[in-house]
Amino acid sequence: MSMFRFPLMFAALALLSSPAYSQSFTLGGTVKDSVTALGIDSVKIEMFDPVQPASVWTAYTNASGQWSYTVTSVHEDEAVPQGFALHQNYPNPFNPSTMLAFSLSAGGAVTVSVHTVLGQRIAERTFDLAPGAYRVPWNGAGAAGTYFYTVRYGGRSYTRKMVQLDGAHAAGGFGEPVQSGSFLSAPLGKRGITDVTLRFSRLGYEPDSLTLPAASNQALAQTLTTVHHRALVFDLHNDIAELMVDGYQMGTLHTSNQSDIPRFRTGGVDAQMFVLWPDPNSFPSGFARTKQMYDTVMAQVARNASAIAVAKNTAELHSVLASGRIAAVLCVEGGTAIDESLEKLKTLYSYGARYMTITWNNSFSWAVAAADAQSATKGLSDFGKDVIRTMDTLGMLIDVSHTGIKTIDDILTVTKNPIIASHSGARTLRNHTRNLTDAQLQAIAASGGVVGVVFHRTFITSTSTATIDTVMKHIDYIKNLVGVDHVAVGSDYDGGITPPVGLENVSKLPALTMAMFRRGYTKEEVKKILGGNYLRVFTQVCK
């Protein structure tokens, strides 16, 4: 689930040993995902004698997560593989580079080539290599897509498939081969291999390791957990309350809509901002509707108390997460919820609302919406400025998604706190009033705040279909403009959105994390975007 979730251990690992003085043993098994229990392909397994850690033996799992490797230790100066083998490249899929791994039983000329699916040769090189195991770097060349790599040696050849995720920005080609030291030479008259350490790693997963005796048969349990499920995942905007007020049950797994507790679990969501939105077109009293939605959410939280609990500050949030439950944090969308009353604003805060989106799509007496023709010229009234000061005093975050240009400018002159945009995109990429200009993005970052990147197709692309790549372009753009510390996730699930392909509902959020890794984001950057950045702002402001 999160950084508070411990991995279940599951993977069959067989160890067979032969007598000393010509020692060999075979390691193998299946590496599985700790959440899905499915086999993981392309896991890199590095094995080494902890007494002689410079010699590393390498294997990779197949499409089912299975792997097998024979380790040999002999007295001769050079130990060699028994045969010729080509392994799956790692990482796969890749962007922009990967490693092609193979092992040789004898020295000689080795030719490595890469072809398109139509058989067009992209590159080829021949190396004169000694016996051993090798990795050859391949830097992507050409467009994204499927490619085949072939290794020819000693009159035989093997071919495997690899997938390039993005078009190459340079010429690409092969690097120099690196010997992985797959076989250990050890003078067995003095000692054999008594223990072996295994390191498991794969793109998007937290690495894991174990050490076991090399001379005994064992069946061990081992899995890998994704970075996504170890990280704090804190989504800034979800409208499931709008469904719940009409009878939708949050605790039931649904095949419709985009959210429920089972899918929050699968998606690795640890904390969620639950929106109370009084539609100004349907409810003359925004406060009464907001109170109705609040009562509904609290009733369903109580009904599912073993899985979810409300948190009003960081201490409560950590307490809920430590109990293994999802932290529900309430928020309000649209200043019409307070019925022009500071006392009602304070009441909503007492209910647990920890941010208020200043406007929805409709302007009203004290603030102007982004969709309003007067957005650039008319902003906060005097009462509106009192609202901002009161929110600062209470410890309530100011959310400027949907909010007009001049209103945002006025907010920034009044507030002393960081502000957020809970569910917005970059206007440079998609010219829509719901998105933020470069100047606004920079102003939010300068305040110390964050922007939750929205998933709604209409807001992030002018085309008929949005994909994970569309979302990533907005994340990339904001990160490059103002820095990774000011980017977050604001899905807007169940807010009437058309979600991107690949992010159809909240259970698919891990795919966004993998997309970040494939674009070269570091683990630290990914964790910030998934929830660390928003937690920083939440902790600073919300009391």
C-alpha angles and dihedrals in degrees: 000000000000146000083306094056119094118212122249110232117232132150129109111236119185121199121192122179135195127205121290124260089052096034124183135152136176124230121193146139145121125293114208138187110258092222105037097029088221123136115262119224125216096022109161114226115195116190127189144160104254089217091055102028094164090078110074127184116202135203135164132213120245127231090287094049093255126137141169133186136175117216117202129193119185138167094242118100093245123042114193138196117261099243139336121299137174117208132202114274118251127251100025121203091034141189120212104340142012141179124250110209130198140150132220132206094203138016125266147097116330121189120201121190139172124210138181121243087264091058097255110149113234099181141345135188135175122214131189103223139178121229114288144076121304143186120206117197115231119196111201117256124190132002128341114274146085121325135176126223124200131194118198121194136153095357093309133096137193128196132199135179126243133180125223112204102199138023114271118252096201139039093274125196143139127322125207117290117257120208108229095200092235094169126054124220110207131167097236093192084075101032145337128215106287100173137019127202120210125201118195119198140161136165109276095016133099108247120243135189143189138183123218138172113272094213104055136071113246140165108211133187118230137158138165125234122211120245085237093062093045094047126080105259110199116172114200101209135032126154101198089123088071088061095041093056086062094050105276110150113226094197096058124086107241133193091207131063120019111268144051135133096269090052092045086057095048090046091053094240111166101173130019134190104224112205125223104200121180103197103227090206092060108028120054090192107055093184095055092052092046090052090050091053091046092053090049094050093047091050092052092045088053090048090054098036094141091061107032140024137179119254124193101182141012095272091054091044092055090045091054092047092048088057090057095250133122114259112231114201117186127222139171127234114208131019090242085083091079097053090223091298125125088198091059089049088055090048091054089051090052088054088059103264104154101179135027123203100223096220138005117205092301126078119219139180099295106028139032126225126228091244092058118105087228093054094115097045109032124058141151123353120219089266089050090056089051088054091055092048091049092051089051091051094047095047097247121148120238113229117198102185108127089016126131125253098246091041091056090048090052092047091055091053092052108037124078093195135079113270129213139209101213099194117011142116139216113284092206088065097040119019099218129134089236091064131079128247120232089256091053092047089051092048092052090049091047089055089055093250136130140235118224106213110230125224101209110124095220092056098047105038141022091214127092094253134044123199137186086268089059091055090045091054090059092046090048092048096050092043092051093045102046107005136266092275091074102051125096141154121266104168101176089211113180090015093115092274132151100227126215121265105266093027098063094142141358093276088069096062093106087068089064090055091051089050090056092051092049089054091056101261114155122237090252092052092048092051091051093052095044094056115312096092095049092045088056092055093040090053092048096051112022116080 
